[in-house]
Amino acid sequence: VSFGIESGSDRILKACNKKSSTEQIANAVTLSHNIGLKTSGCFILGLPGDTEDTIKQTIRFANELPLDSAQFSTFCPYPGSYFFDTLMKEGYFNIDFDKVEDVLVFWDRFSAYTAFTKHLLPIYSPESVTPERLKQLQKQAFIRFYMKPKHFRSKMYRIRRENILPIARSIIQLFCT
């Protein structure tokens, strides 16, 4: 079961018009886990109003829940969405949609997983968090979640011997660059 959790901060959940609290989310995830369902959580880092503290709170929340997997995306307001339109009106994005070159360069930046790229930064970051710092926090979220002994051990048992070295190289490259 995949849960669209978004944030570990009740203030941010309310600001995003989510109709659930962190307590309700924790209860639903725990109940699902306790009856034997595999659980996954989807989190968004850098939502409007987020601070470094609320992002870290979200990362802690993800690690406290009995989740089998988690996704940590950065907030990416796509064209046509309420947030994109609002940010355009506020002058956050400087783009001329009549210029093909502008659109192509701009569209290339729409990635919710910039932690996995060398050259991209999040297209949006809240006022109190730089894009560079948001990218670091996203990488930290994945590392803290997936390098917990419970997760790491269970994944290692599934790897075939001949794949261990290439996987180790990939992990080192991802987390050390």
PyMOL commands that set and color helices and strands:
alter all, ss='L'
color gray80, all
select helices_A, chain A and resi 10-15+22-34+52-64+82-89+100-108+114-116+131-146+149-156+161-176
alter helices_A, ss='H'
color red, helices_A
select strands_A, chain A and resi 2-6+40-45+69-74
alter strands_A, ss='S'
color yellow, strands_A
deselect
rebuild
show_as cartoon
